[in-house]
Amino acid sequence: MIVVAGSPDIQLHPLTLTDLERKIIRDKQRSPVVYRYSSPDALQFELKMRLHITEAAKAMYASGVNFATFDTSRANERYWIRTGNGGFQLRPGVPPSVGINDIFENGALYGFECAGAIIIVMYKAVLETVGTAVFNRYFQNLFLRDWQYDRDLQLITGTNPYEAYPGDVLYFKNPDHAPETPEWQGENVIMLNDNLYFGHGIGIESGQDIIAALNRMRRPFSRRSAFLDNLVVFPDFEALRRLG
């Protein structure tokens, strides 16, 4: 159920919404969980941000970015300095928006692992939602590695993947991954739609196909399947809305 400023009346014109945004509203209205928003603008911001997260995930998939471990990671040296631990530090004087956009425009120059991909997708979505000026003001000196992220990108963790919506981050766990490939101990994914996910290194697939891909990375003779873990991560939409 959605409650806006204390009322179940949403007050958003349906013709201004995309199909995905209408679906999110419909699914939240049907949920037994009460989703409270301070204003129609707060709800509208979350919808736009979720839409931009899914669009950024698809754009990353289409960009030609490669999957790489920390040992083999790489980035466009014009904008990023590769650190000794395989992370990327934004070069001094480079606007954060330029560094993030380049990953999507020149993907073949980049290689990184799946958790870093999630954070980059989040940055791109924030950039598209709040605009270049606000993004560059708040997200300076970016460092990309694993789950490290700027303090202004506040993330919230939940534990019910069956109460997830497009734009949420979920995790498929692979408990019997082969010891020589620790990078396949699981896959961080962006939920794009019902049973459709983007996972860097696997692609855009159904949950069943992601599990099948992870199962191929198990230790020999393992019978324990990969599975969807009880983890949901999403931005603090209200905190991001207030940046503007």
N, C-alpha and C positions, 0 to 999 in steps of 0.2 A: 504494500500500500504506500502511496506517495502522499505526503502532507506538506503543503507549501504555506508558510506563514500561518500555521495552525489550521489550515483548511484543506480538505481533499480536492478542492477546485484548482486545477493546475494552471489555467489561464495562459496556455501557450497555443498559438494558432497552428493547427496541424499542417497547414500548407507551407509553413516556414521550416518544417522538419524534414530530414531525409528519412528514407525507409528504415535505416538502422536506428536512428534516434526514436522514431515512433515505436519500433520493436522494444527498445530499452524501456521506454515509458510503459508500454503494455505489459511487459514482463514484471516490472517493479510494481505496477498496480495490482497484479495478480498474486504477488508474493505475500506470505503471512508476516514478513518482516516489514516494519514501518520505516520508511525512508523520509526523513524530515529535512526540509530546505527552508532557509530563512526568507527567501524571496523567489519569484519566477526567474530572476536573473541568475541566482545560484544554481537552479536546476538547469537552465539553459547553458551555463558555463560547463557543467559536468557533461551534458550531452555532447557539446562541441568538442570537449577534450577527449572524451571516449571515441568519438568519430575520428579525430585526428590521430589518436593512438593506433587505431586499426589501419588508417591510411598510411601512417609512417611504417608500420610493420610490413605492409604490402610493398611499399616503396623500397624498403631495405631488401626484401626478397628479390625485387626486380633490378637492384642496383649493381649486382655482380660482386658484392662483398663476399669474401671467402671466410670459411670457418678456419680458425687457427688456435693452437694452444698458446699459452703465455710465452713459451720458448720460441715460437715461430711467428708471433704476431707482427704486423707491419701496418704502417700508416703513411699517408702523404706527408713527406718531410717538409713540404712548403708550409704546412700549417701545424703540424704536430711533431713533438720530440718523443721518440720511443725511449722509455726509461729501462733501466736494467732489469726490472721485474716484469717487463712485457706490457706495461701500461703506456698510455699516451698523454703527454702534457701539452696543452695548448701553447703555442709559441707566443712570446711577449708581443703585444701589439696587434695580434690577430683577433678580430671581433669573434666572440663565441658563436654567433649565428653563422659566420663564414666557415668556421671549423666544422660545425655540425652539418651544415648543408653540403659541404664537400664530400662527406662520407656517402651521401646519397647520390651525388652527381658523378663522383669518380670512385665508385665502389671497388673496382678492380685493383686499386692501390692499397686496399685495406684487408686485413685479416685479424679476426679476434674471436673470442669464445662467446657462448650463448648468454651468460649473465651480463657481460658488457654490452651485448647487442640490445638487451632489454632496456638498459639505462639510456643508450643512445636513442632508441625509439622514443623513450619518454621525453628526452630533451627535445627531439624534433617535434613532438606533439605539443609540448609547452610553447616552443617557438611559434608554431603555426597558430596557437590559440591566443597567446598574449601579445604577439607581434614582436618585430625585431628590436625596437627601442627598449622595451621592457625586458626582453630576454637578455640583451647585451648589458643592461644595467645590473641585473641580479645574478647572472651566471658567468662571471668572469673567472679566469684562471682555471678552466676546466681540466680535470684529470680523469681519464677513462681507464678503469680496470675493474673487472669483476663487479661487485655490488657497491663500489665506492661511488658516491655522488654528492653533488653540491647541497649544502644545507637548506637551500631554498626549494629543492625538490624533495618535499616531505612525502614519505611513503607510509601507508598504513597496511598492517598485516592482519588478515582474517583467517579463519580455519574451516570454512565451509565452501568447497569448490562447487557445490550444487546450488549455491546462491551467488553465482558469478555472472558477470555481464560482459559484453564486448568491450575490450579495452583493459580488462583485468589481466593480471599476470598469474598463471598457474604453474604447477611443477609436476612433471612426470618423473617418478623416482625409479631407478633401476638398481635394486638392492644387490644383485649378483653380477654387477658389471665386471668385465675382465680386468684383472689387476694392471695390465699393461696399458689400459686406456681409461684412466680415471676421469677423463673429460666426458665419458659416457655414463657416469654414475647417475645422470638424470638430465632432463631437458627443461629449461625455463621456456615458457611459451606465452604468447599474447593470444587471448581469446578473441577471435574475429567474428564468430557467430556461433549458433548452436552446433556443437561438435566440429568446429573448424578452428584450427590454431596455426599460428606461425611460430616455428622454433628454428632459430639460426643453426644451420648445419643439417637440418632435416627438411625444412621447407614449410609449405602450407599444406597441412594434412589433417585428416580426422584423428580423433583420439585413438581409435583402434590402430591406425597406421603408424602413429607415433610410438605406441606400445610395441608394435611389431618391429619397428626399426631399432628400438632400444633392446629388445629381446635378442636381436642378432648380434648385439655387443656384449652378451653375457659370457661368463666363464664357461668352459666346456662342461657339458652334461648338467648344467643348471636347469632346474624346473621351476624356479621362482620367477614369475613374470614381473615385468615393469608394471607400474600402476599410477593412477592419478592420485597425488598426495593431497593431504588435507591442508592446503596452503593457498591463500588468495592474497595478492598484493595489488594495491591500487594507490594512485596519488591522493594526497589531501587536497581535493578539488577546491575547497573553500579557501585554504591557505594560498593556493596559486591564484585564485580569483582576486585576492586582496593585493597581489603584487602590483596590479595596474593602478 
